[in-house]
Amino acid sequence: MAKFLFTVWPFPGHVHPNVAIAQALCTGGHTTAFYTSGALQHPLAAEGITCFPFRQVDGASVEAMVSDLDSTSLQWWSARRRKALLQDWLLGTVEAQLKDLEQVCGVFRPDVVVCDPAMWGPLLVLQETTRIPLAIMSYVAACMLPGPEGPIVGLPLPRARSTVAKANRRVLRGIATIVAAGVRRAANDIRARHGLGPLNTSVTAFSGAAPLYLVTSTRRFDRDRGDLPQSVHYVGPCHWDKPHDAPAPVWLEEMPRDRPLVYVTEGTMHAKRPFLLSAALAGLATMPVRVIATTGRHRDPESLGLGAVPQNARVERWVPHTDLLPRADVVVTTGGTGTVLATLSAGVPLVIVPTAWDQPENAWRVAEAGAGIRIAPTACTPERIRLAVERVLGDPSFRKHAASLARDFSSYSGATEAARLLEDLAVRGGAVPIGHPHMTVAAGIPVGDIRPRTGAVITSIGTRTQGG
């Protein structure tokens, strides 16, 4: 049996799918551990998972940075501030991660490290200095590895279908490469301090050269990309949001089902004003529906200034998707991956008002699939929310397309498949690290041509002060 160390930032959107995979590995007789916030120690232990808490990493500062990022405007004049915050988070914490992980690996001695794609210590340094095989576990629905058919980080756009659109994307990718050059230089400074050679590609592209890159989505939902390296495996959604024996809320069980149920959520990460909750509560107040709105456990509903809650609505901090989504008819959301994949897995259509992170990419894919409606944040008004919900409820094609995606998702085995692939990596072991002198990642060489050679305080897993 093997040992698997998950290095994960302590945000629900990052933690939950990793817990699902860890549980599947434990079922197979393996030992799992998480390197994450110490606040997760007891909840993880309840799931049979050891927790090695942050020591050198200042978790509170990281949560503050991510909260600041989420609340920072996406407009061009905020670009410099966002870039600085991202560098502080992704690169500024690397040395602290490495000091922690040196001790963790000495104690736990993992056979495989499963890495959060936003935790760069294992990716940039640890996999080469320890020669422990590395797997990237990407919890977003759109594979973010660069390529002619892939997304452009920071520029969420609809699918490029025409020749002109594809040419424009090539120009934009070139600009994005130039913008990211400073990040690569900073990453190479870190690598040099550890005796490692420089990268001639972006850190994101470099992650695709790891022996295994897991994507918790499907090829279909990710636009059937054909430009990805062999390391990439779509495993389907990996769901976990509560212990399997935890009962549903009593009030939810007792709620009448005489009217359609609309679920409204801004996810577990929203740090801006509650614009979607306010618009939805106002817009749906006079509709013949029942509304359940959640603020996220990081926000007290009483502090958000939502005003009087309409008679047809109930506002809670958090309700497990496992309990709520089988009862829902429409989900109105900002579009985080966890919510979108869980909703579509239940065959439920969406109305998405995306703001940041992975949300815009998800919104385009849902709209393109006919499984929901995308509304720009600047157009989010009570009237538009009401009209969108009425349209989704009144047009059966939305539920039909959502059900089609649910069948696609169910054809993948999710956490079970991810566990199988990780087991295989542990058996293969001994892969030559990506930074080996015979495996240079050079500019202009597609990642797919690189082949590893064989030889804020969280009180439970479902809560956070900041998360995804």
Number of C-alpha atoms within 10 A of each C-alpha: 12 18 20 23 26 27 27 20 24 29 24 25 22 22 25 22 23 27 26 22 25 28 22 19 24 20 12 15 12 16 20 23 24 28 24 23 23 19 20 24 21 16 19 18 12 10 16 16 19 20 22 23 18 19 16 14 20 14 21 13 13 21 21 15 18 21 19 17 21 20 16 17 16 14 7 9 9 11 14 10 15 19 16 12 19 17 16 14 21 17 20 18 20 22 16 15 23 18 15 18 23 12 12 18 16 9 10 17 15 21 23 24 27 28 25 22 25 19 19 25 26 25 25 24 24 22 22 19 14 12 17 22 26 30 29 27 25 24 25 23 26 23 23 20 23 20 19 15 19 21 21 20 16 14 12 17 14 15 16 14 8 9 9 10 12 15 12 13 19 16 10 14 19 11 11 15 14 10 12 15 14 14 18 20 15 14 24 19 15 20 18 13 10 14 11 18 16 18 20 18 19 20 19 17 20 21 24 24 28 25 24 24 27 23 26 27 26 24 19 14 20 20 16 10 15 11 15 20 21 17 20 21 19 22 23 27 27 25 21 24 20 20 10 9 6 9 10 14 12 8 8 13 13 8 9 11 12 9 12 17 22 24 23 24 28 26 23 27 27 23 20 14 11 17 15 23 23 19 19 26 26 20 18 23 19 12 14 12 17 23 26 22 25 22 23 24 21 20 21 12 18 9 8 13 10 16 12 8 13 15 10 16 17 14 19 15 16 19 21 14 19 17 17 17 23 13 18 22 23 26 28 25 25 31 29 29 26 26 22 23 25 20 24 27 23 23 26 26 31 34 25 33 25 23 22 21 19 22 21 23 27 26 32 20 22 25 19 16 18 18 26 30 23 23 19 12 14 8 11 17 18 20 14 15 25 19 14 20 25 14 15 21 17 11 11 11 15 25 23 16 20 24 19 17 25 19 15 18 26 15 12 19 15 24 25 21 19 28 23 15 18 26 21 12 20 22 13 13 18 16 20 21 25 26 21 13 11 9 15 15 24 14 11 8 12 17 25 16 12 21 17 18 13 12 8 22 17 22 16 15 21 23 21 23 21 28 26 22
